[in-house]
C-alpha cells in the first residue's frame, strides 16, 4: 500500500461524507440557525472547512519556503469562524467545503512519501508525521464532527457505522502501538457516547494495553462519562 495514495483516498472519503451529510440533512435541520454551543449542520461544515483550508495553506507555505502558521487559541478561532459564517446560505457553505477539500488534495498531492512520513515537516508536534496531521484535518476531524452531530440528532447507528469505517481504514496506516491504541480509544468514545458500554470497555482494554498513557486522560474525558462509575472501568484505569 502506498501511503500517499491512501491518504488522498481518505481525504476524498471525508469530502464525500460531507457532501452526503449536506445532501441528506432534513429540511428542518438545514434551516436551523444553531448557536455556538449547539452547532447547526451549516456550522459543522463551515468549521471543518476552515481547518481543512488552514492545513492546506500551511502546506503551501512550506512548499514556498515559508514557515507554517499555527493558531494557538483554537476555541477563540472556532468562535470567530462561527460568527463569520453562521448566516451563510447553503450555496456558500458548499462552495467553502469544496474549495477547502480541493486545496488540501492539491497540496497533499505535491508531497513525496518521505515528506508525508517526516515528523518535522509541518514544524509542529514533532512526534507526529505530516500524513497524520493532514488526515487528522481532512478526514478524522470531519468524521468526529459529523458523528457528534448525528448522535445529538438521534442517529447513533449512523455515527457508529461511519466511525467504525474510519477506524478500519486508518488503523493499518501505522503499526506504532500509540497510533493503534489511539484509534481504538477514539472508537471506544463513540461506543460510549451511543450507549454501547460493553463494546466501549472491550475496545478500551485493547487501547490501554497498546497505549497505557491514555488511562489518565480517559478519567477526565467527557466522552467517557457513562463509564466512569463502572467497576470494570475503574479497574482498567488502575
ChimeraX attribute file (.defattr): number of C-alpha atoms within 10 A of each C-alpha:
attribute: neighborCount
match mode: 1-to-1
recipient: residues
	/A:1	7
	/A:2	8
	/A:3	16
	/A:4	20
	/A:5	13
	/A:6	14
	/A:7	23
	/A:8	20
	/A:9	12
	/A:10	19
	/A:11	25
	/A:12	18
	/A:13	17
	/A:14	22
	/A:15	21
	/A:16	13
	/A:17	17
	/A:18	23
	/A:19	16
	/A:20	11
	/A:21	15
	/A:22	17
	/A:23	10
	/A:24	10
	/A:25	14
	/A:26	11
	/A:27	8
	/A:28	7
	/A:29	13
	/A:30	16
	/A:31	14
	/A:32	12
	/A:33	15
	/A:34	17
	/A:35	12
	/A:36	15
	/A:37	7
	/A:38	12
	/A:39	18
	/A:40	19
	/A:41	24
	/A:42	26
	/A:43	24
	/A:44	19
	/A:45	22
	/A:46	25
	/A:47	24
	/A:48	27
	/A:49	27
	/A:50	18
	/A:51	20
	/A:52	27
	/A:53	21
	/A:54	20
	/A:55	27
	/A:56	23
	/A:57	18
	/A:58	20
	/A:59	26
	/A:60	20
	/A:61	15
	/A:62	15
	/A:63	14
	/A:64	9
	/A:65	8
	/A:66	11
	/A:67	14
	/A:68	18
	/A:69	16
	/A:70	13
	/A:71	9
	/A:72	8
	/A:73	8
	/A:74	10
	/A:75	10
	/A:76	11
	/A:77	15
	/A:78	18
	/A:79	13
	/A:80	14
	/A:81	19
	/A:82	20
	/A:83	13
	/A:84	11
	/A:85	15
	/A:86	22
	/A:87	14
	/A:88	14
	/A:89	11
	/A:90	13
	/A:91	9
	/A:92	14
	/A:93	20
	/A:94	19
	/A:95	12
	/A:96	18
	/A:97	22
	/A:98	15
	/A:99	14
	/A:100	25
	/A:101	22
	/A:102	17
	/A:103	19
	/A:104	26
	/A:105	19
	/A:106	15
	/A:107	16
	/A:108	25
	/A:109	13
	/A:110	13
	/A:111	15
	/A:112	12
	/A:113	14
	/A:114	13
	/A:115	17
	/A:116	21
	/A:117	16
	/A:118	17
	/A:119	19
	/A:120	15
	/A:121	19
	/A:122	25
	/A:123	16
	/A:124	15
	/A:125	12
	/A:126	12
	/A:127	9
	/A:128	17
	/A:129	19
	/A:130	26
	/A:131	24
	/A:132	20
	/A:133	18
	/A:134	23
	/A:135	22
	/A:136	18
	/A:137	24
	/A:138	30
	/A:139	25
	/A:140	21
	/A:141	17
	/A:142	25
	/A:143	24
	/A:144	18
	/A:145	18
	/A:146	22
	/A:147	22
	/A:148	16
	/A:149	19
	/A:150	17
	/A:151	18
	/A:152	13
	/A:153	10
	/A:154	11
	/A:155	14
	/A:156	19
	/A:157	14
	/A:158	14
	/A:159	25
	/A:160	21
	/A:161	12
	/A:162	15
	/A:163	22
	/A:164	18
	/A:165	12
	/A:166	20
	/A:167	18
	/A:168	13
	/A:169	12
	/A:170	19
	/A:171	16
	/A:172	12
	/A:173	17
	/A:174	12
	/A:175	10
	/A:176	12
	/A:177	15
	/A:178	17
	/A:179	20
	/A:180	20
	/A:181	25
	/A:182	20
	/A:183	19
	/A:184	24
	/A:185	25
	/A:186	20
	/A:187	22
	/A:188	28
	/A:189	23
	/A:190	26
	/A:191	25
	/A:192	20
	/A:193	22
	/A:194	20
	/A:195	13
	/A:196	15
	/A:197	20
	/A:198	14
	/A:199	14
	/A:200	24
	/A:201	21
	/A:202	12
	/A:203	20
	/A:204	27
	/A:205	19
	/A:206	15
	/A:207	26
	/A:208	21
	/A:209	15
	/A:210	18
	/A:211	19
	/A:212	15
	/A:213	15
	/A:214	19
	/A:215	20
	/A:216	11
	/A:217	11
	/A:218	20
	/A:219	16
	/A:220	11
	/A:221	13
	/A:222	13
	/A:223	18
	/A:224	21
	/A:225	15
	/A:226	15
	/A:227	22
	/A:228	17
	/A:229	10
	/A:230	12
	/A:231	9
	/A:232	13
	/A:233	21
	/A:234	13
	/A:235	8
	/A:236	13
	/A:237	18
	/A:238	7
